[in-house]
Amino acid sequence: MVVIVGRWDHHPLRPSTSASTNLKLKTFTFSLNFDTLHPPFRKAKHICVSNPATITTSSLSNHHNPNSHICQLCLLGNLDRAMSYLDSMHELRIPVEDDSYVALIRFCEWKRARKEGSRVYSYVSISMSHLSLQLGNSFLSMFVRFGNLVDAWYVFGRMEKRNLFSWNVLVGGYAKAGFFDEALDLYHRMLWVGVKPDVYTFPCVLRTCGGMPNLVRGREIHVHVIRYGFESDVDVVNALITMYVKCGDVNTARLVFDKMPNRDWISWNAMISGYFENGECLEGLRLFGMMIEYLVDPDLMIMTSVITACELPGDERLGRQIHGYILRTEFGKDLSIHNSLILMYLFVELIEEAETVFSRMECRDVVLWTAMISGYENCLMPQKAIETFKMMNAQSIMPDEITIAIVLSACSCLCNLDMGMNLHEVAKQTGLISYAIVANSLIDMYAKCKCIDKALEVFHSTLDNNIVSWTSIILVCVLSACGRIGALTCGKQIHAHALRTGVSFDGFVPNAILDMYVWKNGICLKQFFSVNHDVTAWNILLTGYAERGKGAHATELFQRMVESNVSPNEITFISILCACSRSGMVAEGLEYFNSMKYKYSIMPNLKHYACVVDLLCRSGKLEEAYEFIQKMPMKPDLAVWGALLNACRIHHNVKLGELAAENIFQDDTTSVGYYILLSNLYADNGKWDEVAEVRKMMRQNGLIVDPGCSWVEVKGTVHAFLSGDNFHPQIKEINALLERFCKKMKEASVEGPESSHMDIMEASKADIFCGHSERLAIVFGLINSGPGMPIWVTKNLYMCQSCHNIVKFISREVRREISVRDAEQFHHFKGGIFSCKDEGYRS
């Protein structure tokens, strides 16, 4: 009897559901010997079976041996009655023999009856503290077959004795589940307790070493093979070859292969496939030639591998020679072989040969059609792929998920949105859209066709999004978030990851990267010139110029875009109109607006009208803006009236501002931003009773102003600061430095945060609607970054005049470049000079 010292439930080899996260799981297929696990089912004649629903003590006593009756029920294949009979025996406390349990266990294993197998185990656990060798091995075999290593481990611990079969089954179970280290540990414990391995042990353990892969431990097992005298066993040596090629040691594998006194087709297959897997295709093809000379017939698997290997050397003669050999053998009629031949010819760009093989096939299934379509797509012939799909459809061949995904990829290359949408409908009608590969291809197709809303619609409708679909969506969303909070270092890391994984030029990822870099113009231009200049890329760069108020740069870029034969779209004109608006380029903006319809055949929508209203208002033409609104061919929306209200705030036009607010609140009483604009309008004009009334309306509608929050990135980490934040670890140091700056401003007679020109209500307004959180973020950046390093801050609210003045002073004192992007625009400070174009700020 083997005794393992220590508490069994805390044994280091015990599997657990929580511990599995600490293990590196890999997938590998093992051929375990379960020949002894199945009961010898034989036809039973004249067996009387009682109805389990009416089993009583007397009915059980009518059977000479109730235990044999359970065995008979298992032989008849009636598991339900056998289990009911077992239940009755336990209720009546009739002893159940090991043979009966073993028959039930083997039957449950054969039928994959997990629930019933667990019931049998529960009965045994209640009635027995230890398990016999036969019973324990039966449970081990069943639980390992079910993948239940937890119960298998407990069974192993409760066995009075264990033989080689016990160890082999458990080692194989751990290895098959991907617990390679645990499988090898069990193997070494088996040796330690004196159990010698056999011909079934070594193939499993060697495949475990190859699955890890671990060449050192594999060589150690090779020594054991020689020590125990199995170096001539074909199955063991085949496993040695497989282990070495999986570990990348093809030379040692060949030495083992050459020393084999006898080889079977598995030996040849393992060695030839090993060459192919390690990129030594020519050596593999030479060995295949030797195999033919030795009159060893290849199987379907090796023939498929050989055809595929002919693609890599790029020598079309090899493929033709293999094709000739195939035509002389029985493989010439196999569909999968023709499938491989077509792909091989297409890979080496022998299109006519591939078409010849395809046309000579009398029976073409969906696999062959898909192979042909895939070949065209891989050869950069997407139009031919779509045409072949249409031919397949005309012959009433139903596509599968692979076919749909490949044709969608072809549509992506051609930006063929109509065909892609047709395939979307086919996928929905056939249910193929439930496959992740189809959903991901649809997301990619819509993204490349600039239909981001449709791409998101597919993503949200997919129940089982996998890593590809999540990556496609998340990569874009995360990059957008990095740009919005100024996490440039984090964004660069994601960009680098996209480059490493090869997705930086896929779909809409390049434009997402460009959008993230937009706020730092130099890098933005570098990224722009490194990608294909589609209309989206141009629009992103135009938007960057617009946000900085660089109208001249924007108009120049627009002209370059047109000269590059890229047609502007609706978004293009929104960006160029915003750029003109923030740069005071009224005439140019109106010219762009008028050219939309007559030159570019684009009908202006409400967003364009809102941009024109903003364009007129920022230049002080409020009455003209109001007249423009009244002449609009459609009902003005909130954005139009909001632009007018904001302009009224800037230019202190209370009457017109109240009119704009009245129109806004007729349709929307829940957007806090419009209340803030109206409150600022009243506050700027000293109407504090009206300010109080607006605040009251906000409270009645349950609206609150978001607390001011600013983000600054320092040494790759983004730090957030809330208004009035007193809990930051460096808050004392931050406040002390901020106070020194304020003192210096006062000594220099610079208008600062405590200037006498600011009355109490104005300061209160700034506290509420600004929060001054950017001051904390900027000073934190100064303290924790090197001299001369620029400071970039992003803020959720607008930047008040007080903060504007103090940041301008700080930039001059520390000779730093400071950029603040608030909810409205960019503020760039350098040496005490700022580049803000908004009329609300005057130096």
PAKEKOL-877395 format. One line per field, with one value per residue (C-alpha): z, y, x; residue number from 1. Coordinates in steps of 0.5 Angstrom, whole numbers, plus 2048, in hexadecimal, padded with zeros to 3 digits. Example, Ala and Ser with C-alpha at 12.3 -4.5 7.8 and 13.67 -1.06 7.14 Angstrom:
2
Z <- [810,80E] $
Y <- [7F7,7FE] $
X <- [819,81B] $
i <- [1,2] $
***
This chain:
843
Z <- [800,7FE,803,801,808,80A,809,803,802,802,7FE,7F9,7F3,7F5,7EF,7F1,7ED,7F0,7EF,7E8,7E7,7E9,7E4,7DC,7D9,7D2,7CD,7CB,7C8,7CC,7CA,7D0,7D1,7D3,7D0,7D7,7D9,7D6,7D8,7D3,7D1,7CF,7CD,7D3,7D2,7D6,7DB,7E0,7E2,7E7,7E7,7EB,7ED,7F1,7F4,7FB,800,7FD,7F6,7F7,7FB,7F5,7F2,7F4,7F4,7F3,7F2,7EB,7E9,7E9,7E4,7E0,7DF,7DD,7D8,7D5,7D5,7D9,7DE,7E1,7E3,7E6,7EA,7ED,7EF,7F2,7F6,7F8,7FB,7FF,802,804,806,802,801,7FA,7F8,7F4,7EE,7EE,7EF,7E9,7E4,7E6,7E5,7DF,7DC,7DE,7DB,7D4,7D4,7D6,7DC,7E1,7E5,7E6,7E7,7ED,7F0,7F0,7F3,7F9,7FB,7FB,7FF,804,805,804,807,803,7FC,7F9,7F3,7EE,7F0,7F1,7EA,7E7,7EA,7E8,7E1,7E1,7E4,7E0,7DA,7DC,7DE,7E5,7E8,7EF,7F0,7ED,7F1,7F7,7F5,7F4,7FB,7FE,7FA,7FF,7F9,7F3,7ED,7E6,7E3,7E9,7E8,7E0,7E0,7E5,7E1,7DB,7DD,7E0,7D9,7D5,7D9,7D8,7DF,7DC,7E2,7E7,7E2,7E2,7EA,7EA,7E6,7EA,7F0,7ED,7EC,7F3,7F6,7F2,7EC,7E6,7DF,7D9,7D2,7D4,7D8,7D4,7CE,7D3,7D7,7D0,7CD,7D4,7D3,7CC,7CE,7D3,7CF,7D3,7D0,7D6,7DA,7D3,7D3,7DA,7D8,7D2,7D7,7DB,7D4,7D3,7DB,7DB,7D4,7CF,7CA,7C5,7C6,7C0,7C4,7C9,7C4,7BF,7C6,7C7,7BF,7C1,7C7,7C4,7BE,7C2,7C6,7C0,7C0,7B9,7B9,7BF,7BC,7B6,7BA,7BD,7B7,7B3,7B9,7B9,7B7,7B5,7B3,7B2,7AE,7B4,7B5,7AE,7AF,7B5,7B2,7AC,7B0,7B4,7AF,7AC,7B3,7B4,7AD,7AA,7A4,79F,7A4,7A6,79E,79D,7A3,7A0,799,79D,7A0,799,797,79D,79B,7A1,79F,7A2,7A5,7A4,7A9,7A7,7A0,7A2,7A5,7A0,79B,7A0,7A0,799,79A,79E,79A,794,78F,78B,788,78F,78F,788,78A,790,78C,787,78C,78F,788,788,78F,792,795,78E,790,797,798,79D,799,793,798,79A,793,791,797,796,78E,790,796,790,78C,787,786,77F,782,788,784,780,786,788,782,781,788,786,78D,790,797,79C,79E,797,795,79B,79A,793,796,79B,796,792,798,79A,793,794,78F,793,78D,78B,792,792,78B,78D,793,78E,78A,790,792,78B,78C,792,796,79D,7A0,7A7,7AC,7A9,7A2,7A5,7A9,7A2,79E,7A3,7A3,79C,79C,7A1,79C,797,79C,799,79E,79A,799,7A1,7A3,79F,7A2,7A9,7A7,7A5,7AB,7AF,7AB,7AC,7B3,7B1,7B4,7BB,7B9,7BC,7B5,7B1,7B6,7B7,7AF,7AF,7B4,7B0,7A9,7AC,7AF,7A9,7A5,7AB,7AD,7B5,7B7,7B3,7B6,7BD,7BC,7BA,7C0,7C5,7C2,7C2,7C8,7C9,7C7,7C7,7C7,7C0,7C0,7C7,7C4,7BE,7C2,7C9,7C5,7C2,7C9,7CD,7C8,7C8,7D0,7D0,7CB,7CF,7D6,7D3,7D5,7CF,7D2,7D3,7CC,7C9,7CD,7C9,7C3,7C4,7C5,7BF,7BB,7BE,7BD,7B6,7B7,7B6,7AF,7B0,7AF,7B3,7B8,7B4,7B4,7BC,7BD,7B9,7BD,7C3,7C1,7BE,7C5,7C3,7BC,7BB,7BC,7B9,7B2,7B3,7B4,7AE,7A9,7AB,7A9,7A3,7A3,7A2,7A4,7AB,7AC,7A9,7AD,7B4,7B2,7B0,7B7,7BA,7B7,7B8,7C0,7C0,7BC,7B7,7B1,7AC,7AD,7AC,7A6,7A3,7A5,7A2,79B,79B,79D,796,792,795,791,798,798,79E,7A2,7A7,7AD,7A9,7A9,7B0,7B1,7AC,7AF,7B6,7B4,7B1,7B6,7BC,7B7,7B6,7AE,7AD,7A5,7A4,7A9,7A5,79E,7A1,7A3,79C,798,79C,798,791,790,794,794,79C,79F,7A5,7AC,7B2,7B5,7AF,7B0,7B8,7B5,7B1,7B7,7BB,7B6,7B6,7BD,7BF,7BA,7BE,7B8,7BD,7B9,7B3,7B6,7B9,7B2,7AF,7B4,7B2,7AB,7AC,7A8,7AE,7B5,7B9,7BE,7C5,7C2,7BE,7C3,7C8,7C3,7C4,7CB,7CC,7C7,7CB,7D2,7CE,7CC,7D2,7CE,7D3,7CF,7C9,7CE,7D2,7CB,7C9,7D0,7D0,7C9,7CC,7D3,7CF,7CC,7D1,7D9,7DB,7D8,7DD,7D8,7D6,7DD,7DE,7D8,7DA,7E1,7DE,7DA,7E0,7E4,7DF,7DF,7E6,7E6,7ED,7EE,7E7,7E9,7EF,7EB,7E6,7EC,7EF,7E9,7E8,7F0,7EE,7E8,7EC,7E8,7EB,7E8,7E7,7EC,7E8,7E7,7E3,7E1,7E0,7DD,7E1,7DF,7DC,7E1,7E1,7E7,7E9,7ED,7EF,7F1,7F9,7F9,800,800,7FB,7FE,7FC,7FD,802,7FD,7F7,7FB,7FE,7F7,7F4,7FA,7F8,7F1,7F3,7F8,7F2,7EE,7F3,7F4,7EC,7EC,7E8,7E8,7EC,7EF,7F5,7F1,7F4,7ED,7EE,7F2,7F7,7F2,7EC,7F1,7F3,7EC,7EA,7F0,7ED,7E6,7E5,7EC,7EB,7EB,7E5,7EA,7EE,7E8,7E5,7EC,7ED,7E6,7E7,7EE,7EB,7E4,7E2,7E0,7D9,7D8,7D5,7DA,7D6,7DA,7D8,7DC,7DC,7DD,7DA,7DC,7E0,7DF,7E6,7E4,7DD,7E0,7E5,7E0,7DC,7E1,7E3,7DC,7DC,7E3,7E2,7DA,7D9,7D3,7D6,7D3,7D6,7D2,7D5,7D3,7CE,7CB,7CB,7CF,7CE,7D2,7D1,7D4,7D6,7D0,7CE,7C7,7C9,7C4,7C8,7C9,7D0,7D2,7D1,7D4] $
Y <- [800,807,80C,814,818,81E,820,81E,824,829,824,828,824,825,828,82E,833,839,836,835,83D,83C,837,838,833,831,82C,826,81F,819,812,80E,807,806,7FF,7FC,801,7FF,7F9,7F3,7F5,7EE,7EC,7EA,7E5,7E4,7E8,7EA,7F2,7F4,7FB,800,804,7FE,7FB,7F8,7F4,7EE,7EF,7F0,7E9,7E6,7E7,7E2,7E8,7EF,7F1,7ED,7F0,7F7,7F4,7F1,7F7,7FB,7F5,7F7,7FE,800,806,809,802,800,807,806,7FF,802,807,802,7FD,803,805,7FE,7FE,7F8,7F7,7F9,7F5,7F8,7F5,7F8,7FF,7FD,7FB,802,806,803,804,80B,80D,809,80D,814,814,819,81A,813,811,817,813,80D,810,813,80D,80A,810,80F,807,806,80A,807,804,7FE,7FD,7FB,800,806,805,805,80C,80E,80C,80F,816,817,815,81B,820,820,820,822,81C,818,81A,819,812,811,813,80E,808,802,800,803,800,802,803,808,80C,80C,80E,814,817,816,81A,820,820,820,826,82A,829,827,829,825,81F,81F,81F,819,815,817,815,80E,80D,80F,80A,804,804,802,806,802,802,807,80B,80E,810,814,817,819,81D,821,823,825,828,82D,82D,82B,828,827,823,81F,81D,81B,816,814,811,80E,80A,807,805,802,7FE,801,804,7FF,800,803,807,80A,80C,80F,813,815,818,81C,81F,821,824,828,82A,82D,828,825,822,81E,81C,819,816,812,811,80E,809,806,7FE,7FE,804,805,80A,80E,80F,812,816,819,81A,81D,822,824,826,82A,82D,830,833,82E,82C,82A,825,822,822,81E,819,818,816,811,80F,80D,80A,805,803,806,809,810,811,817,81B,81B,81C,823,825,823,828,82D,82D,82E,835,837,836,83A,835,833,82D,82A,82B,828,822,820,821,81C,817,818,817,810,80E,80E,815,817,817,81A,820,823,821,826,82B,82B,82B,831,835,833,835,83C,83D,83D,841,83B,83E,83A,833,834,836,82F,82B,82E,82E,826,825,822,823,829,82A,831,82F,82F,835,839,837,83A,840,840,840,845,84A,848,849,850,84F,851,852,84B,849,84C,84A,843,843,845,83F,83B,83E,83D,836,836,834,836,83A,839,83E,83D,83F,845,848,847,84B,850,851,852,857,85B,85B,85E,862,85F,861,85E,857,857,859,854,84F,852,850,849,848,84A,845,83F,840,841,848,844,842,846,846,849,84E,850,851,855,85A,85A,85B,861,864,864,867,86C,86A,86A,86A,864,861,862,85F,859,859,85A,855,850,84B,848,84D,84A,84E,850,853,856,859,85C,860,861,863,869,86B,86A,86F,874,874,875,87B,87E,87E,87F,878,879,874,86F,870,86F,868,866,869,865,85F,860,860,85A,856,858,85C,863,863,85F,862,868,867,86C,872,870,871,877,87A,879,87C,882,886,886,889,887,880,880,882,87D,878,87B,87A,873,870,870,877,875,87B,879,87A,881,882,880,885,88B,88A,88B,891,893,892,896,89C,89B,89D,89F,898,895,898,896,88F,88F,891,88C,887,889,889,882,880,87E,880,884,882,885,884,887,88E,88E,88E,893,898,897,899,89F,8A1,8A0,8A4,8AA,8A8,8AA,8AB,8A4,8A1,8A3,8A1,89A,89A,89C,897,891,891,894,891,88B,889,888,88B,88E,88B,88E,88E,892,897,897,898,89E,8A1,8A1,8A4,8AA,8AA,8AA,8B0,8B4,8B3,8B1,8B4,8B1,8AB,8AB,8AD,8A7,8A3,8A5,8A4,89D,898,893,894,896,891,892,892,898,89C,89A,89D,8A4,8A3,8A2,8A8,8AC,8AB,8AD,8B3,8B5,8B5,8B3,8B4,8B0,8AB,8AA,8A9,8A3,8A0,8A0,89C,898,896,895,88E,88D,88E,889,88B,88F,892,897,899,89A,89F,8A3,8A3,8A6,8AB,8AE,8AE,8B1,8B7,8B7,8B4,8B0,8AF,8AC,8A8,8A5,8A4,8A0,89C,89B,898,893,891,890,88C,888,88A,88B,88E,889,88A,88D,887,888,882,883,87E,87D,878,873,874,878,87C,87F,885,887,88E,88F,888,888,881,880,87E,884,889,88D,88E,890,895,898,899,89B,8A1,8A3,8A4,8A8,8AC,8AE,8B0,8B5,8B7,8B8,8BC,8B6,8B5,8AE,8AA,8AF,8B5,8BB,8BC,8B5,8B6,8B0,8AE,8AD,8A9,8A5,8A4,8A2,89D,89A,899,899,896,898,890,892,896,890,88B,890,891,88A,889,88E,88B,884,885,887,88F,891,88B,88D,88D,88A,88A,888,88B,889,891,897,89B,8A2,8A8,8A8,8A1,8A4,8A9,8A5,8A0,8A5,8A8,8A1,89F,8A6,8A5,89D,89E,898,897,895,893,892,88F,891,88F,895,895,895,89A,89A,89E,89F,8A5,8A9,8A9,8A5,8A3,8A3,8A6,8A6,8AD,8AB,8AC,8B3,8B4] $
X <- [800,803,802,802,804,801,7F9,7F6,7F2,7F8,7FD,801,7FE,7F7,7F3,7EF,7EA,7EE,7F5,7F4,7F5,7FC,7FE,7FF,7FA,7FC,7F8,7FB,7F8,7F9,7F8,7F6,7F5,7EE,7EE,7ED,7E8,7E2,7DD,7DD,7D6,7D3,7CC,7C8,7C2,7BC,7BE,7B8,7B8,7B4,7B0,7B4,7AE,7AC,7B2,7B1,7B4,7B1,7B2,7B9,7B9,7B6,7BD,7C2,7C8,7C5,7CC,7CC,7C6,7C9,7CE,7C9,7C5,7CC,7CD,7C6,7C8,7C2,7C6,7C0,7BD,7C4,7C5,7BE,7BF,7C6,7C1,7BD,7C2,7C5,7BE,7BD,7C5,7C6,7CE,7D0,7D7,7DD,7DB,7D4,7D7,7DC,7D7,7D3,7D9,7DC,7D5,7D4,7DB,7D9,7D3,7D6,7D1,7D4,7CE,7CD,7D5,7D5,7CF,7D3,7D9,7D4,7D2,7D9,7DB,7D6,7D7,7DE,7E4,7E9,7E9,7EB,7F0,7EB,7E6,7EB,7ED,7E6,7E5,7EB,7EA,7E3,7E5,7EB,7E6,7E2,7E7,7E6,7ED,7EA,7E6,7EC,7F1,7ED,7EB,7F3,7F4,7EF,7F1,7F4,7F9,7FB,7FE,801,7FA,7F8,7FE,7FE,7F7,7F8,7FE,7FA,7F5,7F9,7FD,7F6,7F4,7FA,7FD,804,808,803,803,80B,80B,806,80A,810,80C,80B,812,813,80F,812,80C,810,80D,80B,809,803,807,80C,808,804,80A,80E,808,807,80E,80D,807,80A,80F,815,81B,81F,81A,818,820,81F,819,81D,822,81D,81A,821,822,81C,81D,818,81C,81A,813,810,80A,80F,814,80F,80D,815,815,80F,811,818,814,80F,815,819,81E,81D,825,824,81D,820,826,821,81D,823,825,81E,81E,817,813,80B,807,807,80E,80F,809,80C,813,810,80B,811,815,80F,80D,814,814,819,814,81A,81C,815,814,81B,818,812,815,819,813,810,816,816,80F,80B,804,803,7FC,7F7,7FA,801,7FF,7FC,802,806,802,802,809,80A,808,80E,814,810,812,80C,810,80F,808,807,80B,807,800,803,804,7FD,7FA,7FD,7FB,7F4,7F5,7F2,7EB,7EB,7E8,7ED,7F3,7F0,7EE,7F6,7F8,7F4,7F6,7FD,7FD,7FA,7FF,805,800,7FF,7F8,7F6,7F9,7F4,7EE,7F0,7F0,7E9,7E6,7E7,7E4,7DD,7DB,7DC,7DA,7DA,7E1,7E4,7E0,7E3,7EA,7E9,7E6,7EC,7F1,7EF,7EE,7F5,7F8,7F5,7F0,7EA,7E5,7E7,7E5,7DE,7DD,7DE,7DA,7D4,7D5,7D5,7CE,7CC,7CD,7C9,7CF,7CE,7D4,7D6,7D9,7E0,7DD,7DA,7E0,7E4,7E0,7DE,7E6,7E6,7E0,7E5,7EA,7E6,7E2,7DC,7D6,7D0,7D3,7D5,7CE,7CB,7D0,7CE,7C7,7C9,7CC,7C6,7C2,7C6,7C8,7CF,7D0,7D0,7D7,7DD,7E1,7DB,7D9,7E0,7E1,7DA,7DD,7E4,7E0,7DB,7E1,7E5,7DF,7DF,7D8,7DA,7D3,7D1,7D8,7D6,7CF,7D2,7D6,7D1,7CC,7D2,7D0,7D7,7DC,7E3,7EA,7EA,7E4,7E5,7EC,7E9,7E4,7E9,7EF,7EB,7E7,7ED,7F1,7EC,7EC,7F3,7F2,7ED,7F0,7F7,7FA,7FF,804,7FF,7FC,804,804,7FD,800,806,802,7FE,805,807,801,800,7F9,7FC,7FA,7F3,7EC,7EB,7F1,7F6,7F1,7F0,7F7,7F7,7F1,7F5,7FB,7F7,7F8,800,800,808,806,7FF,803,808,802,7FE,803,804,7FD,7F9,7F6,7EE,7E9,7E9,7F0,7F0,7E9,7ED,7F3,7EE,7EB,7F1,7F3,7EB,7EC,7F2,7EF,7F4,7F0,7F5,7F8,7F1,7F0,7F7,7F6,7EF,7F2,7F7,7F1,7EE,7F4,7F5,7EF,7EB,7E4,7E2,7DC,7D7,7DC,7E1,7DD,7DB,7E3,7E5,7DF,7E1,7E8,7E6,7E1,7E7,7EB,7E7,7E7,7DF,7E0,7E4,7DF,7D9,7DC,7DD,7D6,7D3,7D8,7D5,7CF,7D1,7D8,7D8,7D1,7D0,7CA,7CC,7C8,7C7,7CE,7D1,7CB,7CE,7D5,7D3,7CF,7D5,7D9,7D5,7D4,7DC,7DD,7D8,7D3,7CD,7C7,7CA,7CA,7C3,7C0,7C4,7C1,7BA,7BB,7BD,7BA,7B9,7B7,7BD,7BF,7C3,7CA,7C7,7C4,7CA,7CF,7CB,7CA,7D2,7D3,7CF,7D3,7D9,7D6,7D2,7CB,7C6,7C0,7C2,7C5,7BE,7BB,7BF,7BF,7B7,7B7,7BC,7B8,7B2,7B5,7BA,7BA,7BF,7C6,7CA,7CE,7C9,7C7,7CF,7CF,7C9,7CB,7D2,7CF,7CB,7D1,7D5,7D0,7CF,7C8,7C9,7C1,7C1,7C7,7C3,7BD,7C1,7C4,7BD,7BB,7C1,7BF,7B8,7BA,7BF,7C5,7CC,7D2,7D7,7DD,7E3,7E8,7EF,7F4,7FB,800,807,80C,807,801,7FB,7F9,7F2,7F1,7EA,7E8,7EA,7EE,7F1,7F3,7F8,7FF,802,7FD,801,807,802,7FE,805,808,801,801,808,806,800,804,809,803,801,808,808,801,7FF,7F7,7F7,7F2,7F1,7F1,7ED,7EA,7E6,7E0,7DD,7D8,7DD,7E1,7DB,7D9,7E0,7E1,7DA,7DB,7E2,7E5,7EC,7EE,7F3,7F7,7F9,7FA,7FF,803,803,806,80B,80D,80E,811,818,81A,817,812,80C,805,7FF,7F8,7F1,7EB,7E4,7E1,7E3,7E9,7E7,7EB,7EE,7F1,7F3,7F7,7FB,7FD,7FF,804,806,808,80D,810,812,813,80F,80A,803,7FD,7F6,7F0,7EA,7E2,7E2,7E9,7F1,7F5,7FC,801,809,80D,807,804,7FD,7FA,7F3,7EF,7E8,7E5,7E4,7EC,7EF,7F6] $
i <- [1,2,3,4,5,6,7,8,9,10,11,12,13,14,15,16,17,18,19,20,21,22,23,24,25,26,27,28,29,30,31,32,33,34,35,36,37,38,39,40,41,42,43,44,45,46,47,48,49,50,51,52,53,54,55,56,57,58,59,60,61,62,63,64,65,66,67,68,69,70,71,72,73,74,75,76,77,78,79,80,81,82,83,84,85,86,87,88,89,90,91,92,93,94,95,96,97,98,99,100,101,102,103,104,105,106,107,108,109,110,111,112,113,114,115,116,117,118,119,120,121,122,123,124,125,126,127,128,129,130,131,132,133,134,135,136,137,138,139,140,141,142,143,144,145,146,147,148,149,150,151,152,153,154,155,156,157,158,159,160,161,162,163,164,165,166,167,168,169,170,171,172,173,174,175,176,177,178,179,180,181,182,183,184,185,186,187,188,189,190,191,192,193,194,195,196,197,198,199,200,201,202,203,204,205,206,207,208,209,210,211,212,213,214,215,216,217,218,219,220,221,222,223,224,225,226,227,228,229,230,231,232,233,234,235,236,237,238,239,240,241,242,243,244,245,246,247,248,249,250,251,252,253,254,255,256,257,258,259,260,261,262,263,264,265,266,267,268,269,270,271,272,273,274,275,276,277,278,279,280,281,282,283,284,285,286,287,288,289,290,291,292,293,294,295,296,297,298,299,300,301,302,303,304,305,306,307,308,309,310,311,312,313,314,315,316,317,318,319,320,321,322,323,324,325,326,327,328,329,330,331,332,333,334,335,336,337,338,339,340,341,342,343,344,345,346,347,348,349,350,351,352,353,354,355,356,357,358,359,360,361,362,363,364,365,366,367,368,369,370,371,372,373,374,375,376,377,378,379,380,381,382,383,384,385,386,387,388,389,390,391,392,393,394,395,396,397,398,399,400,401,402,403,404,405,406,407,408,409,410,411,412,413,414,415,416,417,418,419,420,421,422,423,424,425,426,427,428,429,430,431,432,433,434,435,436,437,438,439,440,441,442,443,444,445,446,447,448,449,450,451,452,453,454,455,456,457,458,459,460,461,462,463,464,465,466,467,468,469,470,471,472,473,474,475,476,477,478,479,480,481,482,483,484,485,486,487,488,489,490,491,492,493,494,495,496,497,498,499,500,501,502,503,504,505,506,507,508,509,510,511,512,513,514,515,516,517,518,519,520,521,522,523,524,525,526,527,528,529,530,531,532,533,534,535,536,537,538,539,540,541,542,543,544,545,546,547,548,549,550,551,552,553,554,555,556,557,558,559,560,561,562,563,564,565,566,567,568,569,570,571,572,573,574,575,576,577,578,579,580,581,582,583,584,585,586,587,588,589,590,591,592,593,594,595,596,597,598,599,600,601,602,603,604,605,606,607,608,609,610,611,612,613,614,615,616,617,618,619,620,621,622,623,624,625,626,627,628,629,630,631,632,633,634,635,636,637,638,639,640,641,642,643,644,645,646,647,648,649,650,651,652,653,654,655,656,657,658,659,660,661,662,663,664,665,666,667,668,669,670,671,672,673,674,675,676,677,678,679,680,681,682,683,684,685,686,687,688,689,690,691,692,693,694,695,696,697,698,699,700,701,702,703,704,705,706,707,708,709,710,711,712,713,714,715,716,717,718,719,720,721,722,723,724,725,726,727,728,729,730,731,732,733,734,735,736,737,738,739,740,741,742,743,744,745,746,747,748,749,750,751,752,753,754,755,756,757,758,759,760,761,762,763,764,765,766,767,768,769,770,771,772,773,774,775,776,777,778,779,780,781,782,783,784,785,786,787,788,789,790,791,792,793,794,795,796,797,798,799,800,801,802,803,804,805,806,807,808,809,810,811,812,813,814,815,816,817,818,819,820,821,822,823,824,825,826,827,828,829,830,831,832,833,834,835,836,837,838,839,840,841,842,843] $
***
